[in-house]
Amino acid sequence: MPTALFVVSERGYWGEECVEPLTTLDAAGFEIDVATPTGEPPEVDERSVDPETVGEETAALVREVDETDERLADPEPLAAVDAADYDAVVFPGGHGTEWDVNQDRDAWAALRTAVAGDDGVALVVCHAVGILGFARDADGEFLVAGRSVTGFPNEWEADIVDDHDRMPDGRKLPYWVEDVVRAAGGEWDAELDADTSVTVDGDLVTARGPESSTAAARVLVEELGHEIPERAQSAD
């Protein structure tokens, strides 16, 4: 049975970006564990369960999974798990990742493990792509240097924060994803003219945002040589 580790933010994960990969990998027969930086249950970004923001169907699905999934309710502390034990490591996005997952040394180690060997694959979604502005390989070089990636673009961030980089909830955004990834040597293309944006570079799969979550999860499954049942594929 294929296995996956989800590294989820305690400071506000974006619902669709976690739930869509979670349910897609479930349908493909993956055994899934969830970890957070401290082992406390992850917190969903309330905007991602607002029907007026994401639509009633998505809001209802995310709320249901967030409230009933035992893996999300009882995660492992990230430092207590070994990414080498999993076929894939998944980093759902959400602005919350900027304050915990993206700057967590154990998250960097999990990502490094997933992309360093011949067997693992990492999927990094939306704001979680900001981890690539910090994570380094065994030689101390940025993991993203020279890699093609997509993620949450500056053009979209500018529509969310105010002139002082403050979020709608008042928190000041510590950095913009595109900026830190470019600075670390990533070859950035968020494909703003496309409905979805998923990029594969070796063992690293990146996705632009919520609307790319399902496609990215399917790419991850395919990269590992597995299939998604036809019924699950036709459910969209």
MIBA-490217 format. One record per residue: residue number from 0; x, y, z of N, C-alpha, C, CB in turn. Coordinates in steps of 0.05 Angstrom, whole numbers, plus 5000, padded with zeros to 4 digits. Glycine has a CB too. Layout:
# residues N
REC,k,n.c1,n.c2,n.c3,ca.c1,ca.c2,ca.c3,c.c1,c.c2,c.c3,cb.c1,cb.c2,cb.c3
REC,NUM,X,Y,Z,X,Y,Z,X,Y,Z,X,Y,Z
...
END
This chain:
# residues 236
REC,k,n.c1,n.c2,n.c3,ca.c1,ca.c2,ca.c3,c.c1,c.c2,c.c3,cb.c1,cb.c2,cb.c3
REC,0,5017,4976,5000,5000,5000,5000,5018,5025,5000,4981,5000,5025
REC,1,5013,5044,4982,5029,5069,4982,5022,5086,5006,5023,5085,4956
REC,2,5041,5102,5014,5038,5117,5039,5044,5147,5033,5056,5107,5061
REC,3,5031,5164,5049,5036,5193,5046,5035,5206,5074,5016,5206,5027
REC,4,5052,5226,5077,5051,5243,5101,5042,5270,5093,5080,5244,5114
REC,5,5021,5280,5107,5012,5308,5103,5023,5325,5125,4980,5309,5102
REC,6,5036,5347,5117,5047,5366,5137,5030,5391,5135,5078,5373,5130
REC,7,5013,5395,5156,4992,5415,5155,4996,5437,5176,4965,5401,5159
REC,8,4989,5461,5168,4993,5484,5185,4973,5485,5208,4991,5509,5169
REC,9,4983,5493,5232,4967,5498,5255,4957,5527,5255,4982,5492,5281
REC,10,4967,5543,5237,4961,5572,5237,4942,5580,5216,4987,5588,5234
REC,11,4930,5561,5201,4910,5567,5181,4916,5554,5154,4908,5596,5177
REC,12,4908,5529,5150,4911,5516,5124,4887,5522,5107,4914,5485,5128
REC,13,4891,5523,5081,4869,5528,5063,4855,5502,5057,4879,5541,5036
REC,14,4829,5501,5064,4814,5476,5064,4816,5459,5039,4786,5481,5069
REC,15,4810,5470,5016,4810,5455,4991,4838,5443,4985,4801,5472,4969
REC,16,4859,5458,4993,4886,5450,4986,4895,5426,5003,4905,5473,4989
REC,17,4881,5421,5024,4887,5397,5041,4867,5375,5034,4886,5404,5071
REC,18,4842,5382,5033,4821,5362,5031,4821,5348,5003,4794,5374,5036
REC,19,4825,5363,4982,4825,5351,4956,4848,5331,4952,4828,5373,4934
REC,20,4873,5338,4959,4894,5317,4958,4889,5294,4978,4921,5329,4965
REC,21,4878,5300,5001,4872,5279,5021,4852,5259,5010,4862,5292,5047
REC,22,4830,5269,4999,4810,5250,4989,4818,5237,4963,4784,5265,4985
REC,23,4834,5250,4947,4844,5238,4923,4863,5215,4929,4859,5259,4905
REC,24,4881,5219,4948,4900,5198,4955,4886,5175,4970,4923,5209,4972
REC,25,4865,5182,4985,4849,5162,4998,4837,5144,4976,4826,5174,5015
REC,26,4825,5156,4956,4813,5141,4934,4832,5123,4919,4799,5160,4915
REC,27,4858,5132,4919,4878,5116,4905,4891,5095,4923,4900,5135,4895
REC,28,4880,5092,4947,4889,5071,4965,4913,5077,4982,4895,5047,4949
REC,29,4919,5103,4986,4942,5110,5002,4936,5107,5032,4952,5139,4996
REC,30,4955,5099,5047,4954,5101,5076,4966,5128,5084,4969,5077,5090
REC,31,4951,5144,5098,4958,5172,5103,4961,5178,5133,4938,5191,5090
REC,32,4983,5192,5139,4987,5203,5166,4988,5233,5164,5013,5192,5180
REC,33,4981,5247,5185,4981,5276,5186,5000,5285,5208,4953,5288,5190
REC,34,5016,5305,5203,5034,5316,5223,5031,5347,5222,5064,5308,5218
REC,35,5035,5359,5245,5036,5388,5247,5061,5395,5262,5010,5400,5261
REC,36,5070,5420,5261,5095,5427,5275,5097,5419,5304,5099,5457,5273
REC,37,5075,5423,5319,5076,5416,5348,5060,5392,5355,5067,5439,5364
REC,38,5045,5381,5336,5027,5359,5343,4999,5367,5351,5039,5343,5365
REC,39,4994,5393,5352,4967,5403,5357,4951,5401,5331,4968,5433,5367
REC,40,4925,5397,5333,4908,5395,5308,4911,5420,5291,4879,5391,5316
REC,41,4912,5416,5265,4914,5439,5246,4889,5455,5247,4920,5429,5218
REC,42,4892,5481,5241,4869,5499,5241,4862,5507,5213,4874,5524,5259
REC,43,4837,5504,5205,4829,5512,5178,4826,5542,5177,4803,5497,5170
REC,44,4834,5554,5155,4830,5582,5150,4799,5586,5145,4846,5592,5124
REC,45,4788,5603,5162,4758,5606,5161,4749,5617,5134,4750,5626,5183
REC,46,4766,5631,5119,4758,5640,5093,4754,5617,5074,4778,5659,5082
REC,47,4768,5594,5079,4766,5571,5061,4742,5554,5067,4791,5555,5063
REC,48,4726,5561,5087,4700,5547,5092,4677,5567,5091,4701,5533,5119
REC,49,4682,5590,5079,4661,5610,5075,4648,5605,5048,4674,5639,5076
REC,50,4622,5598,5048,4608,5592,5023,4610,5615,5003,4580,5586,5028
REC,51,4610,5640,5012,4611,5663,4994,4639,5665,4981,4605,5688,5009
REC,52,4659,5653,4993,4686,5655,4982,4692,5631,4964,4706,5656,5004
REC,53,4685,5607,4973,4693,5582,4959,4670,5567,4947,4708,5564,4978
REC,54,4645,5576,4952,4622,5561,4942,4611,5542,4964,4629,5546,4917
REC,55,4586,5537,4963,4573,5521,4983,4583,5492,4984,4543,5521,4979
REC,56,4587,5480,4960,4595,5452,4959,4623,5448,4971,4595,5442,4930
REC,57,4642,5465,4963,4669,5463,4974,4670,5469,5004,4688,5482,4959
REC,58,4655,5489,5012,4655,5497,5040,4644,5474,5057,4638,5522,5045
REC,59,4623,5461,5048,4611,5439,5063,4630,5415,5065,4584,5430,5050
REC,60,4643,5408,5042,4661,5386,5042,4685,5391,5061,4672,5380,5014
REC,61,4697,5414,5059,4720,5420,5076,4712,5420,5105,4732,5448,5068
REC,62,4689,5432,5112,4680,5433,5140,4676,5405,5150,4655,5449,5142
REC,63,4664,5388,5134,4659,5360,5142,4684,5345,5148,4642,5345,5121
REC,64,4703,5347,5129,4729,5332,5133,4744,5343,5156,4746,5334,5107
REC,65,4745,5370,5159,4760,5382,5180,4749,5374,5207,4759,5413,5178
REC,66,4723,5370,5209,4710,5364,5235,4709,5334,5241,4683,5375,5235
REC,67,4712,5317,5221,4708,5288,5225,4732,5271,5219,4685,5279,5208
REC,68,4751,5280,5205,4774,5263,5198,4792,5259,5222,4790,5276,5174
REC,69,4795,5234,5231,4811,5228,5255,4840,5235,5251,4808,5199,5262
REC,70,4850,5234,5227,4878,5240,5222,4884,5269,5227,4886,5232,5194
REC,71,4866,5286,5219,4869,5315,5224,4864,5322,5253,4849,5331,5206
REC,72,4847,5307,5266,4841,5312,5294,4863,5304,5313,4815,5298,5302
REC,73,4880,5285,5305,4900,5274,5323,4927,5271,5307,4891,5247,5335
REC,74,4939,5293,5299,4964,5291,5284,4988,5284,5301,4969,5317,5269
REC,75,5009,5276,5287,5035,5271,5301,5051,5297,5301,5051,5249,5286
REC,76,5068,5300,5322,5087,5323,5320,5107,5317,5297,5103,5326,5348
REC,77,5113,5338,5282,5129,5334,5258,5156,5322,5265,5132,5361,5244
REC,78,5168,5330,5287,5194,5320,5295,5194,5291,5301,5205,5336,5319
REC,79,5170,5279,5305,5169,5251,5313,5165,5232,5290,5146,5247,5333
REC,80,5163,5242,5266,5159,5225,5242,5183,5227,5224,5133,5233,5227
REC,81,5186,5206,5208,5209,5204,5189,5198,5203,5161,5227,5180,5195
REC,82,5203,5224,5146,5193,5226,5118,5203,5203,5101,5201,5252,5105
REC,83,5225,5190,5109,5235,5168,5094,5217,5143,5095,5263,5160,5104
REC,84,5199,5143,5114,5180,5121,5116,5156,5123,5097,5170,5119,5145
REC,85,5155,5145,5082,5132,5150,5064,5140,5152,5035,5118,5175,5073
REC,86,5121,5145,5018,5126,5148,4989,5123,5177,4980,5107,5130,4973
REC,87,5107,5192,4994,5102,5220,4987,5098,5237,5012,5077,5222,4969
REC,88,5107,5262,5010,5102,5281,5031,5086,5304,5018,5129,5291,5044
REC,89,5064,5312,5030,5046,5332,5019,5045,5356,5037,5017,5320,5014
REC,90,5049,5380,5026,5048,5405,5041,5025,5421,5031,5075,5420,5038
REC,91,5001,5419,5043,4978,5437,5035,4985,5466,5041,4953,5428,5050
REC,92,4973,5484,5026,4978,5512,5029,4960,5526,5048,4977,5525,5003
REC,93,4959,5552,5046,4944,5569,5064,4964,5590,5075,4931,5553,5087
REC,94,4954,5614,5080,4972,5635,5090,4985,5626,5116,4957,5661,5094
REC,95,4971,5609,5132,4982,5601,5157,5009,5588,5155,4964,5582,5170
REC,96,5015,5575,5133,5041,5562,5130,5064,5581,5132,5043,5547,5103
REC,97,5060,5606,5126,5082,5626,5128,5092,5630,5156,5072,5652,5116
REC,98,5074,5624,5176,5082,5628,5203,5092,5603,5217,5059,5640,5219
REC,99,5087,5579,5205,5097,5555,5219,5111,5536,5200,5074,5541,5232
REC,100,5097,5522,5183,5109,5500,5167,5133,5510,5150,5088,5488,5149
REC,101,5129,5532,5136,5150,5541,5117,5176,5548,5131,5140,5565,5102
REC,102,5175,5554,5157,5200,5562,5171,5207,5542,5193,5196,5590,5184
REC,103,5197,5518,5190,5202,5497,5210,5224,5478,5200,5176,5480,5215
REC,104,5245,5475,5216,5268,5459,5207,5261,5430,5202,5290,5461,5228
REC,105,5242,5419,5217,5233,5392,5212,5218,5389,5186,5216,5381,5236
REC,106,5203,5410,5179,5189,5410,5153,5210,5412,5131,5170,5434,5151
REC,107,5231,5428,5134,5252,5428,5114,5265,5401,5111,5274,5449,5122
REC,108,5269,5387,5133,5282,5360,5132,5263,5341,5118,5288,5350,5160
REC,109,5237,5342,5123,5218,5325,5110,5218,5329,5079,5190,5329,5121
REC,110,5218,5354,5071,5219,5361,5043,5245,5351,5030,5215,5391,5039
REC,111,5267,5356,5044,5293,5348,5034,5294,5317,5030,5316,5357,5053
REC,112,5283,5303,5049,5283,5274,5047,5266,5264,5024,5272,5262,5073
REC,113,5243,5277,5020,5225,5269,4998,5236,5273,4971,5199,5284,5001
REC,114,5253,5294,4967,5263,5299,4940,5291,5291,4935,5260,5329,4934
REC,115,5305,5281,4957,5333,5274,4954,5338,5247,4942,5346,5276,4981
REC,116,5321,5227,4949,5326,5200,4940,5313,5193,4914,5317,5181,4961
REC,117,5313,5168,4907,5302,5159,4882,5273,5151,4884,5318,5135,4871
REC,118,5263,5148,4909,5236,5137,4913,5215,5158,4920,5237,5116,4934
REC,119,5221,5178,4936,5201,5196,4947,5193,5218,4927,5211,5208,4972
REC,120,5169,5229,4933,5159,5252,4917,5146,5271,4937,5138,5242,4896
REC,121,5150,5297,4932,5137,5317,4949,5117,5333,4932,5158,5336,4961
REC,122,5094,5339,4944,5074,5357,4932,5072,5381,4950,5046,5343,4928
REC,123,5077,5405,4939,5076,5429,4954,5056,5448,4940,5105,5442,4956
REC,124,5037,5458,4956,5014,5473,4944,5013,5502,4954,4988,5459,4951
REC,125,5010,5520,4935,5003,5548,4940,5022,5562,4959,4975,5549,4952
REC,126,5013,5572,4982,5031,5587,5000,5052,5569,5012,5015,5600,5022
REC,127,5047,5543,5014,5067,5524,5024,5092,5524,5007,5056,5496,5027
REC,128,5089,5532,4981,5112,5533,4963,5133,5553,4975,5104,5542,4935
REC,129,5125,5570,4993,5144,5588,5006,5166,5573,5021,5130,5606,5024
REC,130,5161,5548,5028,5182,5532,5042,5207,5530,5025,5171,5504,5049
REC,131,5203,5532,4999,5226,5530,4981,5245,5554,4982,5217,5526,4952
REC,132,5236,5575,4995,5253,5598,5000,5271,5594,5024,5236,5622,5003
REC,133,5267,5572,5038,5283,5567,5062,5297,5540,5062,5265,5569,5086
REC,134,5285,5519,5052,5296,5492,5053,5321,5489,5036,5275,5472,5045
REC,135,5340,5475,5047,5366,5471,5033,5372,5441,5031,5389,5486,5047
REC,136,5389,5434,5012,5397,5406,5009,5420,5399,5028,5405,5400,4980
REC,137,5430,5375,5026,5451,5366,5044,5477,5382,5041,5457,5337,5039
REC,138,5480,5395,5019,5505,5411,5014,5501,5440,5022,5513,5410,4985
REC,139,5477,5447,5033,5472,5474,5041,5461,5492,5019,5497,5486,5052
REC,140,5456,5481,4996,5445,5497,4974,5415,5496,4975,5455,5486,4946
REC,141,5402,5517,4965,5373,5517,4965,5362,5494,4948,5362,5544,4954
REC,142,5342,5480,4959,5330,5458,4944,5318,5466,4917,5309,5445,4961
REC,143,5308,5491,4916,5294,5500,4893,5312,5511,4871,5274,5520,4901
REC,144,5337,5515,4877,5355,5527,4858,5356,5512,4832,5383,5529,4869
REC,145,5348,5526,4810,5348,5513,4783,5324,5496,4777,5372,5497,4780
REC,146,5305,5494,4796,5281,5478,4792,5258,5495,4781,5273,5463,4818
REC,147,5242,5484,4764,5218,5497,4755,5195,5493,4775,5210,5487,4726
REC,148,5182,5515,4783,5161,5513,4803,5138,5532,4796,5172,5518,4831
REC,149,5115,5526,4808,5093,5545,4808,5085,5549,4837,5069,5534,4791
REC,150,5067,5567,4842,5058,5573,4869,5042,5598,4870,5082,5575,4888
REC,151,5035,5608,4894,5018,5631,4896,5032,5656,4887,5008,5635,4926
REC,152,5023,5669,4866,5037,5691,4853,5034,5718,4867,5029,5694,4825
REC,153,5054,5735,4863,5052,5762,4874,5027,5777,4865,5077,5778,4867
REC,154,5020,5773,4840,4997,5787,4829,4971,5781,4845,4993,5779,4799
REC,155,4969,5757,4855,4945,5750,4871,4949,5760,4900,4941,5720,4871
REC,156,4973,5759,4910,4977,5768,4938,4971,5798,4940,5006,5763,4946
REC,157,4977,5813,4919,4972,5842,4920,4942,5848,4923,4983,5855,4895
REC,158,4925,5830,4915,4896,5834,4918,4886,5827,4946,4882,5817,4897
REC,159,4903,5815,4963,4895,5806,4989,4905,5824,5011,4904,5778,4994
REC,160,4931,5831,5011,4942,5847,5032,4939,5877,5026,4972,5841,5036
REC,161,4941,5893,5047,4939,5922,5043,4967,5933,5037,4927,5936,5068
REC,162,4969,5960,5037,4994,5973,5029,5017,5967,5049,4990,6002,5026
REC,163,5009,5957,5073,5030,5951,5093,5033,5921,5097,5022,5964,5120
REC,164,5024,5905,5077,5026,5876,5077,5010,5863,5099,5055,5868,5080
REC,165,4989,5876,5108,4972,5865,5128,4949,5849,5116,4960,5887,5146
REC,166,4944,5825,5127,4922,5808,5119,4896,5820,5128,4926,5779,5130
REC,167,4873,5809,5117,4847,5818,5126,4843,5815,5156,4825,5804,5111
REC,168,4857,5795,5168,4854,5791,5197,4873,5808,5213,4858,5762,5203
REC,169,4889,5825,5200,4907,5843,5214,4935,5833,5216,4896,5848,5240
REC,170,4941,5808,5211,4968,5797,5213,4984,5808,5190,4968,5766,5213
REC,171,5010,5815,5195,5027,5825,5174,5041,5800,5161,5049,5844,5185
REC,172,5038,5799,5135,5050,5777,5120,5080,5779,5121,5040,5776,5090
REC,173,5095,5759,5130,5124,5762,5134,5139,5762,5107,5134,5740,5151
REC,174,5128,5750,5086,5142,5749,5061,5122,5741,5039,5167,5730,5061
REC,175,5128,5746,5014,5112,5737,4992,5125,5713,4980,5108,5760,4971
REC,176,5109,5693,4974,5119,5667,4964,5136,5670,4940,5096,5648,4958
REC,177,5126,5683,4920,5141,5686,4895,5168,5699,4899,5125,5702,4874
REC,178,5169,5719,4917,5194,5733,4922,5215,5715,4933,5189,5757,4941
REC,179,5208,5700,4954,5229,5683,4967,5237,5660,4950,5218,5673,4994
REC,180,5219,5649,4934,5226,5627,4916,5245,5636,4894,5201,5614,4904
REC,181,5239,5659,4883,5257,5670,4862,5284,5677,4874,5245,5696,4850
REC,182,5285,5688,4898,5310,5695,4911,5327,5670,4917,5305,5710,4937
REC,183,5314,5647,4921,5328,5622,4926,5336,5608,4901,5311,5604,4943
REC,184,5331,5620,4878,5340,5608,4853,5320,5592,4838,5363,5592,4857
REC,185,5294,5592,4846,5274,5577,4832,5266,5590,4806,5249,5575,4850
REC,186,5260,5573,4786,5251,5583,4760,5220,5584,4761,5261,5564,4737
REC,187,5210,5608,4765,5182,5612,4772,5164,5617,4748,5179,5635,4791
REC,188,5142,5602,4747,5121,5608,4727,5095,5598,4738,5128,5594,4700
REC,189,5078,5617,4747,5052,5611,4758,5030,5607,4737,5043,5632,4777
REC,190,5037,5610,4711,5019,5605,4689,4992,5620,4694,5014,5575,4685
REC,191,4993,5646,4697,4970,5661,4704,4947,5660,4684,4978,5690,4709
REC,192,4953,5653,4659,4933,5652,4638,4919,5625,4638,4945,5658,4611
REC,193,4928,5606,4654,4916,5579,4654,4897,5576,4678,4939,5558,4656
REC,194,4877,5558,4674,4858,5553,4696,4871,5540,4720,4835,5537,4686
REC,195,4889,5521,4714,4904,5508,4735,4934,5509,4728,4895,5478,4738
REC,196,4951,5505,4748,4980,5506,4744,4993,5485,4762,4991,5534,4749
REC,197,5003,5465,4750,5018,5444,4765,5044,5439,4750,5001,5417,4766
REC,198,5066,5440,4765,5093,5437,4753,5107,5413,4766,5110,5462,4757
REC,199,5119,5396,4749,5135,5374,4759,5164,5378,4751,5124,5347,4748
REC,200,5182,5377,4770,5210,5378,4765,5224,5357,4782,5222,5407,4771
REC,201,5230,5335,4770,5241,5312,4785,5221,5302,4805,5267,5321,4799
REC,202,5230,5300,4830,5213,5290,4852,5196,5312,4865,5229,5276,4872
REC,203,5196,5336,4854,5182,5359,4865,5158,5366,4848,5200,5383,4869
REC,204,5134,5365,4860,5109,5373,4846,5099,5398,4861,5088,5350,4846
REC,205,5094,5419,4846,5083,5444,4858,5057,5451,4845,5104,5467,4857
REC,206,5040,5464,4860,5013,5472,4850,5008,5501,4858,4991,5454,4861
REC,207,4995,5516,4840,4992,5545,4844,4973,5552,4866,4982,5557,4818
REC,208,4950,5538,4868,4930,5547,4888,4907,5527,4890,4919,5574,4881
REC,209,4885,5535,4903,4863,5516,4908,4852,5502,4883,4840,5531,4921
REC,210,4849,5517,4861,4838,5505,4837,4856,5485,4824,4831,5527,4818
REC,211,4881,5484,4833,4900,5465,4822,4904,5441,4840,4927,5478,4817
REC,212,4891,5440,4863,4896,5419,4883,4890,5391,4873,4880,5425,4907
REC,213,4867,5387,4861,4859,5361,4852,4878,5351,4830,4830,5360,4842
REC,214,4883,5368,4810,4901,5361,4789,4929,5354,4799,4903,5384,4768
REC,215,4938,5369,4819,4965,5363,4830,4965,5337,4844,4973,5386,4849
REC,216,4944,5330,4859,4943,5305,4873,4943,5282,4853,4918,5304,4891
REC,217,4929,5285,4831,4929,5264,4811,4956,5260,4798,4908,5270,4790
REC,218,4970,5283,4794,4997,5281,4783,5015,5266,4802,5008,5309,4777
REC,219,5012,5272,4828,5028,5258,4848,5023,5228,4847,5021,5269,4876
REC,220,4998,5220,4846,4992,5192,4845,5005,5179,4820,4961,5187,4844
REC,221,5003,5193,4797,5015,5182,4773,5045,5181,4774,5006,5200,4749
REC,222,5057,5201,4787,5086,5201,4790,5096,5177,4806,5096,5227,4803
REC,223,5079,5167,4824,5086,5144,4840,5078,5118,4827,5074,5146,4867
REC,224,5067,5119,4803,5060,5095,4788,5034,5082,4797,5081,5076,4791
REC,225,5016,5098,4809,4990,5087,4818,4967,5099,4802,4986,5092,4849
REC,226,4944,5089,4806,4920,5099,4791,4898,5107,4810,4910,5077,4773
REC,227,4882,5126,4801,4858,5134,4816,4834,5120,4804,4855,5165,4815
REC,228,4817,5107,4821,4794,5093,4810,4777,5111,4793,4777,5083,4833
REC,229,4765,5099,4772,4750,5115,4752,4727,5130,4765,4739,5096,4730
REC,230,4715,5119,4785,4692,5132,4798,4701,5158,4811,4679,5114,4818
REC,231,4725,5157,4824,4736,5181,4837,4743,5203,4816,4760,5175,4853
REC,232,4753,5194,4793,4760,5214,4772,4736,5227,4760,4776,5200,4750
REC,233,4714,5213,4759,4690,5224,4746,4672,5239,4765,4673,5202,4733
REC,234,4681,5241,4791,4664,5254,4811,4667,5284,4810,4672,5244,4838
REC,235,4686,5295,4796,4690,5324,4795,4668,5338,4779,4717,5331,4783
END
